[in-house]
Amino acid sequence: MSYSPAQRSPLSETENQEHSTESKYGERLIAEGTLITFPNPRIGRRYEIHITLPEFTCKCPFSGYPDFATIHLTYVPNQRVVELKALKLYINNYRDRYISHEESVNQILDDFIAACDPLEIRIKGDFLPRGNVHTVIEVNHHKEA
């Protein structure tokens, strides 16, 4: 059976209202999202991990308009590695936050360092143009010897 958005929902009006106000499991997981790590399987071997997160969103703290970016994360692990599903949930937590481009990229760096203490990390936020302005924010951290 096909269903087009123009048709009425198969749920009753009461069921529709209850369904729209209850917290969805994905929203709960995102709200609880923290960076989880696991032991580096190759301690002592220097290697880079490259992660691209192409669906980053947050809200402009001044206008409330949505901002969209691709986050590029490259790090050299130390003792711990970040678990990817946890990273996805953590990043999705920004979608309703009023936060500047600069602060969001710097906060991601701070939280990543706190979670896994990498030897090196580079995070780049490549924000889609808005109002004819294209912004790229890049932050780096190197563990002191």
C-alpha positions in Angstrom: 0.0 0.0 0.0 1.4 3.4 -0.9 1.0 6.5 1.2 1.6 10.0 0.1 2.2 12.9 2.5 -0.9 14.6 1.3 -3.1 11.8 2.6 -4.1 11.6 6.3 -1.9 9.7 8.6 -3.1 6.1 9.3 -3.0 7.0 13.0 -5.9 8.6 14.8 -5.7 12.2 15.8 -5.0 11.2 19.4 -2.4 8.6 18.4 -0.7 11.2 16.2 -0.5 13.7 19.1 0.9 11.1 21.5 3.3 9.9 18.8 4.6 13.4 18.1 5.2 14.4 21.8 6.9 11.2 23.0 10.7 11.1 22.9 12.0 9.0 20.0 14.7 6.5 20.8 17.2 8.3 18.5 16.6 11.6 20.2 17.2 10.0 23.6 20.5 8.4 22.4 21.6 11.7 20.9 20.8 13.6 24.1 22.8 11.1 26.1 25.6 10.9 23.6 29.1 11.0 25.0 32.4 10.1 23.5 33.2 6.5 24.3 36.6 5.1 23.8 38.3 1.7 23.6 42.0 0.6 24.0 44.2 1.4 21.0 44.9 -2.0 19.4 48.4 -0.9 18.2 49.9 1.1 21.0 53.4 2.2 20.0 52.6 2.3 16.3 52.1 5.7 14.9 49.1 5.8 12.6 46.4 8.3 11.6 42.7 7.9 11.8 40.7 10.1 9.3 37.0 10.6 10.0 34.6 12.7 7.9 31.2 13.8 9.3 29.3 15.3 6.4 26.0 16.1 8.2 27.1 18.4 11.0 24.4 21.0 12.0 24.1 23.6 14.6 22.2 26.9 15.0 23.6 30.4 14.6 23.6 32.0 18.1 22.6 35.3 16.6 19.9 34.5 14.0 18.8 31.0 15.0 19.3 29.9 11.3 20.7 26.5 10.8 24.3 26.1 9.9 25.6 23.0 8.0 29.1 21.8 7.8 31.4 18.8 7.1 33.7 18.1 10.0 37.0 16.5 9.1 38.8 14.9 12.0 42.3 13.4 11.8 44.1 12.1 14.8 47.0 10.0 15.9 45.8 7.8 18.8 47.6 7.4 22.0 46.2 4.8 24.5 42.5 5.2 23.5 40.5 5.3 20.2 37.1 6.9 19.9 34.2 4.5 19.1 32.5 5.7 15.9 28.8 5.2 16.8 29.4 7.3 20.0 31.1 9.9 17.9 28.1 10.1 15.5 25.7 10.5 18.4 27.9 13.1 20.1 28.1 15.1 16.8 24.3 14.9 16.3 23.9 16.5 19.7 25.0 19.9 18.2 22.0 20.1 15.9 19.8 22.1 18.3 22.6 24.0 20.0 23.0 27.8 19.4 26.8 27.9 18.9 29.2 29.7 16.6 31.3 28.0 14.0 34.4 28.9 15.9 33.1 27.6 19.3 31.6 24.4 17.9 34.9 23.3 16.3 36.9 24.3 19.4 34.5 22.5 21.7 34.7 19.3 19.6 38.5 19.5 19.9 38.3 20.0 23.7 35.9 17.1 24.2 37.9 14.8 21.9 41.1 15.5 23.9 39.3 14.9 27.2 37.9 11.6 25.9 41.0 9.9 24.4 44.1 12.2 24.8 45.4 11.7 21.3 49.1 12.3 20.4 47.9 14.7 17.6 44.6 15.9 16.4 43.4 18.2 13.6 39.7 19.2 13.3 38.4 21.2 10.4 34.8 22.5 10.1 34.0 23.4 6.5 30.7 25.3 6.8 28.4 25.7 3.8 28.1 29.3 2.6 25.3 31.4 4.0 24.8 35.0 2.8 27.7 34.6 0.3 30.2 33.8 3.2 32.1 30.5 3.3 33.8 29.7 6.6 36.4 27.1 7.4 37.6 26.7 11.0 40.6 24.5 11.7 42.1 23.7 15.1 45.1 21.5 16.0 46.5 20.0 19.1 49.8 18.2 19.7 50.4 16.3 22.9 53.3 17.7 24.9 56.2 15.3 25.3 
